[in-house]
Amino acid sequence: MHGPWAILLGVEGGPTYVLHGLRIRTLNDFWREIGEAVNGPGGYFASGLDALDDALSGGMGQPEDGRCTFVWEDSAVSRAALGYEETVRALEERLCRCHASNRVRVRADLERAQAHAGPTAFDWLLEAFESGPAALVLR
């Protein structure tokens, strides 16, 4: 019997981690969910896009070479929740924290998101998976 954080055999022979999309309404929810999927209750995996890129390369609880599969259940629910409203919230937060040299770019990204243009927070996460060895399956 498998619990909600069960590791299954992945498509490429590595482990499979299940992300429960019904639990992902914000980026903070995503960071919690992926941490628990890989490292169990209360586990940490990443807490930002740069950290996610690094973690997906391997060694943060999954195989050192990063070869594993993430299955994102109910991803359509997460896609809607991580749309432009959450994107605007995240960019406003980023604008407050970023270095002065990045403010023009972040402000431009924020204005696009406010106009419902450009990538959403969900898109940012998909892009992170595209650049690493981990596979992502949306269900």
Backbone as CSV, one residue per row, in Angstrom:
resi,resn,N_x,N_y,N_z,CA_x,CA_y,CA_z,C_x,C_y,C_z
1,MET,0.858,-1.174,0.000,0.000,0.000,0.000,0.900,1.232,0.000
2,HIS,0.511,2.234,-0.812,1.309,3.444,-0.938,0.609,4.611,-0.262
3,GLY,1.381,5.437,0.454,0.864,6.665,1.039,0.912,7.781,0.014
4,PRO,0.517,8.978,0.398,0.491,10.079,-0.554,1.881,10.488,-1.026
5,TRP,2.940,10.069,-0.344,4.291,10.441,-0.748,5.042,9.224,-1.265
6,ALA,4.318,8.268,-1.787,4.947,7.034,-2.232,5.839,7.274,-3.444
7,ILE,6.944,6.568,-3.492,7.832,6.593,-4.645,7.507,5.357,-5.475
8,LEU,7.165,5.576,-6.716,6.825,4.498,-7.631,7.957,4.340,-8.633
9,LEU,7.938,3.285,-9.410,8.949,3.084,-10.434,8.670,4.033,-11.589
10,GLY,9.643,4.856,-11.941,9.496,5.839,-13.011,9.566,5.235,-14.393
11,VAL,9.173,6.032,-15.383,9.144,5.580,-16.766,10.530,5.186,-17.239
12,GLU,11.557,5.907,-16.819,12.920,5.643,-17.268,13.682,4.771,-16.278
13,GLY,12.974,4.099,-15.391,13.631,3.252,-14.413,13.944,3.955,-13.109
14,GLY,13.866,5.286,-13.091,14.074,6.044,-11.866,12.771,6.141,-11.101
15,PRO,12.802,6.764,-9.943,11.580,6.897,-9.146,10.586,7.870,-9.770
16,THR,9.333,7.706,-9.400,8.269,8.623,-9.795,7.719,9.283,-8.545
17,TYR,7.555,10.592,-8.615,7.011,11.372,-7.508,5.697,11.982,-7.959
18,VAL,4.697,11.905,-7.116,3.362,12.398,-7.465,3.128,13.759,-6.817
19,LEU,2.750,14.735,-7.655,2.347,16.057,-7.185,0.827,16.099,-7.229
20,HIS,0.212,16.440,-6.122,-1.245,16.474,-6.028,-1.733,17.878,-6.362
21,GLY,-2.193,18.045,-7.591,-2.585,19.355,-8.091,-3.708,20.020,-7.324
22,LEU,-4.562,19.248,-6.683,-5.644,19.852,-5.905,-5.101,20.600,-4.689
23,ARG,-3.866,20.300,-4.300,-3.230,20.972,-3.161,-2.409,22.193,-3.587
24,ILE,-2.297,22.424,-4.897,-1.436,23.491,-5.406,-2.292,24.646,-5.907
25,ARG,-2.414,25.670,-5.073,-3.192,26.874,-5.412,-2.300,28.102,-5.557
26,THR,-1.069,28.031,-5.012,-0.102,29.126,-5.066,1.281,28.533,-5.332
27,LEU,2.239,29.382,-5.647,3.611,28.893,-5.798,4.126,28.308,-4.485
28,ASN,3.768,28.929,-3.369,4.191,28.379,-2.075,3.634,26.980,-1.865
29,ASP,2.404,26.743,-2.312,1.836,25.394,-2.242,2.660,24.428,-3.090
30,PHE,3.095,24.882,-4.274,3.902,24.025,-5.146,5.206,23.643,-4.455
31,TRP,5.894,24.635,-3.840,7.169,24.338,-3.170,6.966,23.307,-2.060
32,ARG,5.878,23.452,-1.299,5.577,22.487,-0.237,5.289,21.112,-0.838
33,GLU,4.455,21.081,-1.867,4.039,19.808,-2.460,5.211,19.048,-3.068
34,ILE,6.075,19.736,-3.798,7.204,19.029,-4.417,8.199,18.571,-3.351
35,GLY,8.359,19.371,-2.288,9.237,18.967,-1.187,8.752,17.698,-0.522
36,GLU,7.452,17.636,-0.276,6.883,16.447,0.371,6.837,15.254,-0.577
37,ALA,6.634,15.499,-1.868,6.613,14.396,-2.833,7.974,13.701,-2.882
38,VAL,9.041,14.473,-2.844,10.382,13.903,-2.952,10.929,13.449,-1.601
39,ASN,10.727,14.244,-0.569,11.403,13.999,0.706,10.481,13.721,1.886
40,GLY,9.200,13.456,1.636,8.273,13.090,2.698,7.678,14.294,3.405
41,PRO,6.779,14.047,4.342,6.094,15.128,5.056,7.075,16.145,5.634
42,GLY,6.814,17.419,5.343,7.672,18.493,5.812,8.973,18.622,5.043
43,GLY,9.160,17.795,4.008,10.411,17.790,3.253,10.599,19.016,2.385
44,TYR,11.850,19.335,2.110,12.216,20.477,1.274,12.822,19.979,-0.027
45,PHE,12.507,20.653,-1.112,13.118,20.352,-2.407,13.624,21.627,-3.056
46,ALA,12.818,22.679,-3.075,13.193,23.971,-3.653,12.190,25.006,-3.169
47,SER,12.586,26.274,-3.229,11.649,27.322,-2.817,11.704,28.521,-3.760
48,GLY,12.165,28.316,-4.946,12.224,29.359,-5.956,12.613,28.741,-7.281
49,LEU,12.464,29.511,-8.350,12.725,28.963,-9.683,14.191,28.584,-9.883
50,ASP,15.115,29.403,-9.415,16.531,29.056,-9.543,16.848,27.797,-8.738
51,ALA,16.304,27.715,-7.544,16.519,26.534,-6.707,15.897,25.299,-7.350
52,LEU,14.734,25.470,-8.002,14.096,24.339,-8.679,14.974,23.839,-9.820
53,ASP,15.530,24.769,-10.609,16.446,24.363,-11.689,17.592,23.528,-11.134
54,ASP,18.188,24.002,-10.039,19.299,23.271,-9.426,18.841,21.917,-8.895
55,ALA,17.718,21.892,-8.189,17.234,20.653,-7.570,16.874,19.604,-8.616
56,LEU,16.307,20.034,-9.734,15.922,19.075,-10.769,17.125,18.428,-11.445
57,SER,18.305,18.974,-11.218,19.526,18.378,-11.769,19.951,17.131,-11.005
58,GLY,19.427,16.970,-9.785,19.702,15.756,-9.023,20.287,16.014,-7.660
59,GLY,20.136,15.011,-6.796,20.769,15.013,-5.496,20.023,15.699,-4.376
60,MET,18.792,16.106,-4.597,18.020,16.764,-3.535,16.955,15.817,-2.981
61,GLY,17.287,14.542,-2.925,16.352,13.538,-2.447,16.019,12.547,-3.552
62,GLN,16.141,13.002,-4.789,15.949,12.114,-5.933,17.325,11.639,-6.408
63,PRO,17.416,10.772,-7.420,18.717,10.255,-7.847,19.722,11.377,-8.166
64,GLU,20.987,11.103,-7.916,22.056,12.088,-8.148,22.069,12.605,-9.584
65,ASP,21.722,11.740,-10.559,21.736,12.183,-11.955,20.441,12.898,-12.344
66,GLY,19.498,13.012,-11.409,18.249,13.725,-11.668,17.235,12.958,-12.487
67,ARG,17.550,11.731,-12.883,16.627,10.964,-13.726,15.497,10.391,-12.871
68,CYS,14.363,11.017,-12.998,13.174,10.601,-12.265,11.976,11.179,-13.007
69,THR,10.798,10.828,-12.554,9.573,11.301,-13.182,8.686,11.941,-12.134
70,PHE,8.144,13.095,-12.469,7.141,13.753,-11.645,5.813,13.635,-12.378
71,VAL,4.808,13.111,-11.702,3.453,13.028,-12.256,2.622,14.077,-11.525
72,TRP,2.124,15.055,-12.267,1.347,16.151,-11.696,-0.127,15.846,-11.920
73,GLU,-0.750,15.250,-10.899,-2.178,14.920,-10.953,-3.005,16.208,-10.895
74,ASP,-4.147,16.204,-11.561,-5.045,17.366,-11.562,-4.303,18.646,-11.947
75,SER,-3.434,18.539,-12.939,-2.615,19.684,-13.346,-3.457,20.831,-13.904
76,ALA,-4.626,20.542,-14.465,-5.490,21.614,-14.976,-5.969,22.515,-13.846
77,VAL,-6.209,21.937,-12.679,-6.612,22.732,-11.510,-5.456,23.646,-11.105
78,SER,-4.252,23.095,-11.078,-3.069,23.891,-10.736,-2.815,24.965,-11.789
79,ARG,-2.976,24.615,-13.061,-2.762,25.591,-14.146,-3.666,26.803,-13.944
80,ALA,-4.917,26.580,-13.605,-5.852,27.688,-13.374,-5.435,28.499,-12.144
81,ALA,-5.060,27.811,-11.073,-4.679,28.497,-9.833,-3.383,29.276,-9.988
82,LEU,-2.477,28.781,-10.810,-1.179,29.429,-11.031,-1.208,30.297,-12.286
83,GLY,-2.369,30.867,-12.558,-2.555,31.747,-13.706,-2.072,33.157,-13.420
84,TYR,-2.685,34.127,-14.089,-2.182,35.501,-14.006,-2.322,36.133,-12.624
85,GLU,-3.352,35.809,-11.874,-3.490,36.394,-10.537,-2.306,36.006,-9.646
86,GLU,-1.963,34.730,-9.640,-0.820,34.265,-8.840,0.493,34.784,-9.429
87,THR,0.558,34.897,-10.735,1.758,35.423,-11.387,1.997,36.876,-10.972
88,VAL,0.942,37.679,-10.981,1.049,39.074,-10.553,1.506,39.138,-9.100
89,ARG,0.911,38.326,-8.236,1.299,38.321,-6.827,2.778,37.987,-6.664
90,ALA,3.232,36.964,-7.382,4.631,36.544,-7.285,5.580,37.618,-7.833
91,LEU,5.195,38.262,-8.913,6.050,39.307,-9.492,6.085,40.555,-8.617
92,GLU,4.970,40.876,-7.974,4.975,42.009,-7.029,5.932,41.718,-5.881
93,GLU,5.903,40.499,-5.396,6.815,40.090,-4.322,8.265,40.154,-4.806
94,ARG,8.503,39.653,-6.016,9.853,39.657,-6.589,10.355,41.088,-6.780
95,LEU,9.469,41.985,-7.211,9.852,43.381,-7.428,10.326,44.027,-6.127
96,CYS,9.702,43.674,-5.024,10.093,44.226,-3.724,11.445,43.700,-3.257
97,ARG,11.813,42.489,-3.678,13.036,41.850,-3.181,14.214,41.938,-4.128
98,CYS,13.967,42.190,-5.411,15.038,42.054,-6.397,16.048,43.198,-6.316
99,HIS,17.205,42.933,-6.857,18.267,43.930,-6.942,17.809,45.049,-7.876
100,ALA,18.256,46.254,-7.600,17.861,47.423,-8.391,18.125,47.231,-9.887
101,SER,19.164,46.499,-10.224,19.496,46.293,-11.639,18.474,45.404,-12.352
102,ASN,17.655,44.675,-11.608,16.641,43.791,-12.203,15.239,44.400,-12.197
103,ARG,15.054,45.537,-11.567,13.704,46.083,-11.384,13.008,46.433,-12.686
104,VAL,13.729,46.952,-13.663,13.097,47.315,-14.937,12.508,46.068,-15.596
105,ARG,13.282,44.978,-15.621,12.804,43.733,-16.244,11.626,43.148,-15.472
106,VAL,11.724,43.112,-14.151,10.644,42.542,-13.334,9.385,43.402,-13.465
107,ARG,9.543,44.716,-13.476,8.386,45.606,-13.635,7.709,45.372,-14.989
108,ALA,8.507,45.178,-16.038,7.948,44.893,-17.369,7.202,43.559,-17.361
109,ASP,7.771,42.541,-16.711,7.090,41.237,-16.592,5.778,41.397,-15.827
110,LEU,5.802,42.204,-14.774,4.606,42.452,-13.973,3.526,43.135,-14.806
111,GLU,3.894,44.131,-15.574,2.908,44.832,-16.409,2.295,43.895,-17.452
112,ARG,3.119,43.014,-18.021,2.579,42.027,-18.981,1.591,41.098,-18.283
113,ALA,1.956,40.604,-17.108,1.069,39.694,-16.374,-0.227,40.394,-15.985
114,GLN,-0.144,41.662,-15.598,-1.354,42.411,-15.252,-2.280,42.555,-16.455
115,ALA,-1.682,42.550,-17.650,-2.460,42.628,-18.891,-2.838,41.240,-19.411
116,HIS,-2.593,40.215,-18.611,-2.860,38.819,-18.979,-2.118,38.424,-20.249
117,ALA,-0.844,38.795,-20.290,0.038,38.443,-21.399,1.320,37.855,-20.822
118,GLY,2.015,37.098,-21.635,3.272,36.496,-21.197,3.042,35.238,-20.393
119,PRO,4.142,34.637,-19.922,4.029,33.370,-19.191,3.425,33.553,-17.806
120,THR,2.751,32.506,-17.362,2.176,32.471,-16.014,3.132,31.725,-15.078
121,ALA,2.808,31.735,-13.809,3.599,30.983,-12.834,3.626,29.497,-13.206
122,PHE,2.521,28.986,-13.694,2.478,27.584,-14.133,3.478,27.367,-15.264
123,ASP,3.520,28.296,-16.217,4.472,28.196,-17.330,5.911,28.211,-16.835
124,TRP,6.196,29.043,-15.811,7.552,29.085,-15.261,7.972,27.709,-14.764
125,LEU,7.056,27.028,-14.089,7.369,25.705,-13.536,7.602,24.690,-14.653
126,LEU,6.760,24.728,-15.681,6.947,23.810,-16.807,8.303,24.029,-17.466
127,GLU,8.689,25.286,-17.616,9.983,25.616,-18.227,11.141,25.047,-17.413
128,ALA,11.031,25.081,-16.105,12.088,24.529,-15.250,12.254,23.032,-15.508
129,PHE,11.164,22.324,-15.694,11.240,20.889,-15.954,11.823,20.601,-17.328
130,GLU,11.619,21.492,-18.302,12.112,21.274,-19.649,13.631,21.281,-19.723
131,SER,14.281,21.986,-18.814,15.734,22.160,-18.908,16.530,21.095,-18.164
132,GLY,15.885,20.195,-17.450,16.622,19.205,-16.670,16.339,17.786,-17.090
133,PRO,16.991,16.823,-16.429,16.818,15.413,-16.782,15.522,14.794,-16.252
134,ALA,14.834,15.461,-15.321,13.605,14.900,-14.777,12.476,15.019,-15.799
135,ALA,11.660,13.990,-15.871,10.497,14.007,-16.752,9.279,14.516,-15.983
136,LEU,8.391,15.190,-16.681,7.155,15.674,-16.079,5.991,15.162,-16.893
137,VAL,5.030,14.544,-16.210,3.798,14.049,-16.836,2.650,14.829,-16.228
138,LEU,1.881,15.521,-17.081,0.710,16.266,-16.607,-0.517,15.395,-16.781
139,ARG,-1.282,15.269,-15.719,-2.537,14.499,-15.784,-3.674,15.360,-15.318
